[in-house]
Amino acid sequence: MSVDVATMGWRRVVAARPATRATPLAVLDIGTSKVCCFIARPRAGRGFAVIGRGYQVAEGIRGGDIADAEAADAALRAVLHEAEEQAGERLREVAVTLSGGRPRSTHVRVTSELAGRSVTDLDLRRLLRLAHDRVEDDRRAVVHVVPLAVTIDGGRPLVDARGMSGQQLEMLAHVVTLRREALHDVLEVLDRSHVTVRAVSVASYAAGLGCLTADELDRGCLVLDMGAGTTGIALFADGRLAFVDQVPYGGDHVTGDLAFGLSTTRAHAERIKSLYGSVLWRACDDNERIAVPLIGDSAHHPTGEVPRTRLTQIARARVEEILDLVGQRLGDAGELVAACPPRSVVLTGGASEIEGLAELTQERFGLPTRLGRPDADCGVGPDMGPCCASVSGALVLAAGDDRGLAWSDTRERDAMTRMVQRVRRWIAENF
């Protein structure tokens, strides 16, 4: 994705600059329990037509990060091949969506002298780059730089500053970073599959773009992308991404608690969670007994039995912990969140479909809560659930941009380029 600030207004991104029909878009979503690849072509009007998709178990991946490079390589090769076979296309580049990497938000205020002249696209790009260089270091890699507010001479925030004149241009930018090692591991594994990574996005950010309405984006909305190993946090305000974070717990931890509490295997616990799992007290019924294959039992001849109340107690305790940690992360963010409090909550990700989660989240946060499914116009399929919200949003980002500065691969920068970057950062911080 190129740097383009053609519109500084805080509107929903809807394939602002579509790719040519001859070049399909490919999105690779890397999660803890599964990896999926969608290949799509932008439609003439709005949205996408999916021509190929692939799903594989996320072998070698834990918490969204590469834990076993060889196993992860095999899983990613398999999912790319599956999508290519269905689409009848050979992929050369993909956009990657990551649920790991421990995303972090930093708000940076940068300025540029105008000396009475009018603001141009170059001025805005320069400020975005300045914000990028101030934050990126050897441990954190910048993946998104989003403008939150642009002012001239300390005036009110402008929807579009281009063409307006003054003495000083100022921008408040939101910079999102990932652990450099986690990102590097993903890029290295994909290099072996002979595909070029054209873009990288944080899963919770992409999920928000894939399922939020224009009203939710404008009024302010908290997106909780609940995957198997992590719960991504993305706060949108005035149509822009204002904050991201991550909690290192997800649906797999609920499964693990059930396996331990019921003395069964994880496979049986996952099945029981899918069929009977709930976090609602009204789902508790001591008279409803659930057959549980104990460790060593055959799945067809279970010897254990528990009331459904016990399942709800175990699942609810873990989900309450996750929601409390989300609230703690929002509280720790201080002014980053206080300036743009959410008006509602949208749940995405595979773990968000556990019965009663929306009701429990609304109870804990005191905000209207709903499940977020991909926009029907995006074309990822009418049967796609909350688990595909990040893929839908990643297609939007891959087709256009977020009116900010996107990730670019810096691994090939030579020593002179890195030195120039450090000098520019020093100048920006001291003058």
Secondary structure as GFF3:
##gff-version 3
##sequence-region A 1 431
A	DSSP	beta_strand	25	30	.	.	.	ID=ss1
A	DSSP	beta_strand	34	42	.	.	.	ID=ss2
A	DSSP	beta_strand	48	57	.	.	.	ID=ss3
A	DSSP	beta_strand	61	62	.	.	.	ID=ss4
A	DSSP	beta_strand	65	66	.	.	.	ID=ss5
A	DSSP	alpha_helix	69	87	.	.	.	ID=ss6
A	DSSP	beta_strand	93	98	.	.	.	ID=ss7
A	DSSP	beta_strand	104	113	.	.	.	ID=ss8
A	DSSP	alpha_helix	121	135	.	.	.	ID=ss9
A	DSSP	beta_strand	140	152	.	.	.	ID=ss10
A	DSSP	beta_strand	168	179	.	.	.	ID=ss11
A	DSSP	alpha_helix	180	192	.	.	.	ID=ss12
A	DSSP	beta_strand	196	202	.	.	.	ID=ss13
A	DSSP	alpha_helix	203	211	.	.	.	ID=ss14
A	DSSP	alpha_helix	214	219	.	.	.	ID=ss15
A	DSSP	beta_strand	221	226	.	.	.	ID=ss16
A	DSSP	beta_strand	231	237	.	.	.	ID=ss17
A	DSSP	beta_strand	240	247	.	.	.	ID=ss18
A	DSSP	alpha_helix	251	262	.	.	.	ID=ss19
A	DSSP	alpha_helix	266	276	.	.	.	ID=ss20
A	DSSP	three_ten_helix	281	283	.	.	.	ID=ss21
A	DSSP	beta_strand	289	292	.	.	.	ID=ss22
A	DSSP	beta_strand	304	307	.	.	.	ID=ss23
A	DSSP	alpha_helix	308	332	.	.	.	ID=ss24
A	DSSP	alpha_helix	335	338	.	.	.	ID=ss25
A	DSSP	beta_strand	344	348	.	.	.	ID=ss26
A	DSSP	three_ten_helix	350	353	.	.	.	ID=ss27
A	DSSP	alpha_helix	357	365	.	.	.	ID=ss28
A	DSSP	beta_strand	369	371	.	.	.	ID=ss29
A	DSSP	three_ten_helix	376	378	.	.	.	ID=ss30
A	DSSP	three_ten_helix	386	388	.	.	.	ID=ss31
A	DSSP	alpha_helix	389	399	.	.	.	ID=ss32
A	DSSP	beta_strand	405	406	.	.	.	ID=ss33
A	DSSP	alpha_helix	415	430	.	.	.	ID=ss34
###
